Amino acid sequence: MGADMIILAYDGSLNGDWVSRYAMRFAAHTGSALSVLHVRDNDVGDAQLHVKLQRLERESQALGVECFTEVLPEEKSVYFTLLRQIPEGTENIVVCGTRVRSRQRRFLTGTISEKLLRTGHFPVLALRVVQPGLLGTPRDLLLPLAGHPRGFESVWPFFRLLLPEVDRLFLLRCLQVGPLRLPHLSMLRREAMRQAGERYLSGIADEIQHRRGGRSFHLDWRIAICDDWVREVLIHASRLKVRMLLLGATERPMGHRLLHGNTLERVLAGTPCDVGIYRSL
């Protein structure tokens, strides 16, 4: 069953145009309507914005998606305006973008997208588009999992947005150990960790098989024991030649949430492919 509506927080930038193609595809795949919200902050001229919104409506219509666009006057801040406009609950999914906008070259920290991810009022998917030529159809996905107790349940609302066009899906369980401890891990301990990782990913794979219905795609998984979670994820993304990383904002490598510190910033800065950062309720 699809979301009632895909809500695109659209900033009018070129990056926003790239993100919008994902949002349109998501709506088409789930049979949802697309609501495009733009808060007027004077970054985009009226004439240019009008052309962009018309393009969004035309492209949505070509995909069979009902599209509603709305330009909102800014109240206090862009984030505050969006928060007042977006309904709470699990019925809709909010899609937004990430891009470098500061001298510190931060992709997410301090941005509206980070604030939307932190709210916990509605499901959010923040996207960094590295390969705009994919037009919102990455097909080959890497899903790093950190042992979330809800298993695949937390990622399912977002994975199903991509499901109709998935060709390859790789699950990755990175078991992180301190750099001083890693060289001294015994073979027995390594094997025990690997077996635990295998059991976890095997359960996730079974759940995916159950949920994917008649959709056929290649499914595989990897276990890695490492001292740097981010580096290992990026290495696997490169070696497997995937086109998207799908990361949960509530995963906790080394006891910290991905939204804590520079963990997520390192992923966004070093990624060879598109990245989706999700947070469910």
C-alpha positions in Angstrom: 0.0 0.0 0.0 1.4 3.4 -0.9 1.7 6.6 1.1 -1.3 8.9 0.8 1.0 11.6 -0.5 4.7 12.2 -1.3 5.5 15.7 -0.1 8.5 17.4 -1.8 10.2 20.2 0.1 11.5 22.0 -3.0 14.0 24.8 -2.8 14.0 25.7 -6.5 17.7 24.9 -7.0 19.3 22.7 -9.7 19.8 20.1 -6.9 16.2 20.4 -6.0 15.3 19.6 -9.6 17.4 16.4 -9.4 15.7 15.5 -6.1 12.3 16.2 -7.6 12.7 13.4 -10.2 13.0 10.9 -7.3 9.9 12.3 -5.7 7.9 12.0 -8.9 9.1 8.4 -9.4 8.1 7.6 -5.8 4.6 8.9 -6.3 4.3 7.0 -9.5 5.5 3.7 -7.9 3.1 4.0 -4.9 0.1 5.4 -6.7 0.3 8.6 -4.5 -0.2 12.2 -5.2 2.7 14.6 -5.2 2.6 17.7 -3.1 5.4 20.3 -3.9 6.0 22.9 -1.2 8.2 25.9 -1.9 8.8 28.5 0.8 9.6 31.9 -0.8 12.9 33.0 0.5 14.1 35.1 -2.4 16.8 32.6 -3.6 14.8 32.0 -6.8 13.1 34.6 -8.9 9.4 34.5 -9.5 9.6 33.9 -13.2 12.2 31.2 -12.9 10.3 29.5 -10.1 7.1 29.6 -12.2 8.9 27.8 -15.1 10.3 25.2 -12.7 7.0 24.4 -11.1 5.3 24.1 -14.5 8.0 21.6 -15.5 7.4 19.6 -12.4 3.7 19.5 -13.1 4.3 18.4 -16.7 6.7 15.7 -15.8 4.5 14.4 -13.1 1.5 14.2 -15.4 3.7 12.3 -17.9 4.2 9.6 -15.2 0.5 9.5 -14.3 1.0 11.4 -11.1 -1.4 14.1 -9.8 0.8 17.0 -8.7 -0.1 20.0 -6.5 2.3 22.9 -6.2 2.2 25.5 -3.5 4.3 28.6 -2.9 4.3 29.6 0.8 5.2 32.9 2.3 8.0 32.5 4.8 7.0 32.6 8.5 9.9 33.0 10.9 12.0 30.6 8.9 11.7 28.1 6.0 11.8 25.2 8.4 9.1 26.6 10.6 6.9 27.3 7.6 7.3 23.7 6.3 6.7 22.3 9.8 3.3 24.1 10.0 2.3 22.9 6.5 3.3 19.2 6.7 0.7 16.9 8.5 2.1 14.8 11.3 1.8 11.0 11.1 2.9 8.1 8.9 0.4 8.7 6.1 2.8 10.8 4.0 6.5 10.7 3.2 8.5 13.9 3.1 11.3 14.1 0.5 14.0 16.8 0.6 17.6 17.3 -0.6 21.1 17.8 0.7 23.9 19.9 -0.9 26.9 21.9 0.2 25.8 25.5 1.0 28.4 26.7 3.5 32.1 27.4 3.7 32.5 24.5 6.1 31.3 22.2 3.2 28.6 20.6 5.3 25.9 18.7 3.4 23.4 18.2 6.2 24.5 19.7 9.5 22.5 22.8 10.3 20.3 22.5 7.2 16.5 22.4 6.8 16.8 18.7 5.8 18.6 17.8 9.0 15.9 19.6 11.0 13.2 17.7 9.1 14.9 14.4 9.9 15.2 15.3 13.5 11.5 16.3 14.0 10.1 12.7 14.4 6.7 14.0 13.3 6.6 12.3 9.9 8.7 9.9 7.7 11.5 11.8 5.9 13.9 10.8 3.1 16.8 13.3 2.5 18.6 12.7 -0.8 22.1 13.7 -2.1 22.1 13.3 -5.8 25.6 12.5 -7.3 24.4 11.1 -10.6 21.6 13.3 -11.9 21.6 11.3 -15.2 19.9 8.4 -13.4 16.7 10.5 -13.3 15.6 9.0 -10.0 16.0 5.4 -11.0 19.2 4.1 -9.2 18.3 0.4 -9.7 21.4 -1.0 -7.8 21.2 -0.4 -4.0 23.4 -0.9 -1.0 21.6 -1.1 2.3 24.0 -0.9 5.4 22.3 -2.2 8.5 23.4 -1.7 12.1 21.2 -4.2 13.8 18.1 -2.1 14.3 15.7 -4.0 16.6 12.8 -3.3 14.3 14.7 -5.1 11.5 13.5 -4.3 8.0 10.4 -2.6 9.3 12.2 0.7 9.7 13.4 0.8 6.1 10.5 -0.7 4.3 8.4 2.5 3.9 11.4 3.9 1.9 12.6 0.8 0.2 9.2 0.2 -1.4 9.5 3.6 -3.0 12.4 2.2 -5.1 11.2 -1.4 -5.3 9.5 -1.4 -8.7 12.8 -0.6 -10.5 15.4 -2.4 -8.3 17.7 -4.8 -10.2 20.3 -5.5 -7.4 20.1 -5.2 -3.7 23.1 -5.7 -1.3 22.7 -5.8 2.4 25.8 -4.9 4.5 26.4 -5.5 8.2 29.5 -3.7 9.4 30.6 -4.9 12.8 32.8 -2.1 14.1 35.7 -2.7 16.5 38.1 -0.2 18.0 41.3 0.2 15.9 43.5 -1.0 18.8 41.4 -4.1 19.4 40.8 -5.1 15.8 44.3 -6.6 15.1 44.1 -8.7 18.2 40.7 -10.3 17.6 41.0 -14.1 17.7 39.7 -16.2 14.8 37.2 -17.7 17.2 35.8 -14.2 18.0 35.8 -13.2 14.4 33.8 -16.3 13.4 31.3 -15.7 16.2 30.8 -12.1 15.0 30.4 -13.2 11.4 27.8 -15.9 12.4 25.8 -13.4 14.4 25.9 -11.0 11.4 24.8 -13.8 9.0 21.9 -14.7 11.2 20.7 -11.1 11.3 21.0 -10.5 7.6 19.5 -13.9 6.8 16.4 -12.8 8.7 16.3 -9.5 6.9 16.6 -11.3 3.5 13.7 -13.6 4.4 11.6 -10.6 5.3 12.5 -8.9 2.0 11.6 -12.1 0.1 8.2 -12.1 1.8 7.5 -8.4 1.1 8.7 -8.0 -2.4 5.7 -9.8 -3.9 6.3 -10.7 -7.6 9.2 -8.3 -8.1 12.4 -10.2 -9.1 15.8 -8.8 -8.4 19.3 -10.0 -7.3 19.7 -10.1 -3.5 23.0 -10.6 -1.7 24.7 -9.6 1.5 28.1 -8.9 3.0 29.6 -9.1 6.5 32.5 -6.8 7.4 34.5 -6.6 10.6 36.2 -3.2 10.6 37.5 -0.3 12.6 35.9 2.5 10.5 32.2 2.1 9.6 32.1 4.9 7.1 35.2 3.9 5.2 33.9 0.3 5.0 30.5 1.4 3.7 32.1 3.6 1.0 34.5 0.9 -0.1 31.6 -1.6 -0.6 29.6 1.0 -2.5 32.5 1.5 -4.8 33.4 -2.1 -5.3 29.8 -3.3 -5.8 29.3 -0.3 -8.2 25.9 0.5 -6.7 24.1 3.6 -7.6 22.5 4.4 -4.2 23.2 4.0 -0.5 20.1 3.9 1.7 21.0 4.8 5.3 18.9 5.0 8.4 19.3 8.1 10.4 18.6 6.2 13.6 21.3 3.6 13.1 24.1 3.8 15.8 27.6 2.9 14.7 30.0 3.2 17.8 27.0 4.0 20.0 26.1 7.2 18.2 23.3 8.1 15.9 24.2 8.8 12.3 23.0 12.4 12.9 25.6 12.7 15.6 29.0 14.2 14.8 30.6 13.9 11.4 29.6 10.3 10.6 26.9 11.2 8.1 28.9 14.1 6.7 31.8 11.8 5.8 29.4 9.5 4.0 27.8 12.4 2.0 31.2 13.9 1.2 32.9 10.7 0.1 30.0 8.8 -1.6 30.5 7.6 -5.2 26.8 7.3 -5.7 23.4 8.8 -4.7 22.6 8.7 -1.0 19.2 8.5 0.7 19.0 9.1 4.4 15.7 8.0 5.9 14.0 8.3 9.2 10.7 6.5 9.9 8.4 6.9 12.9 
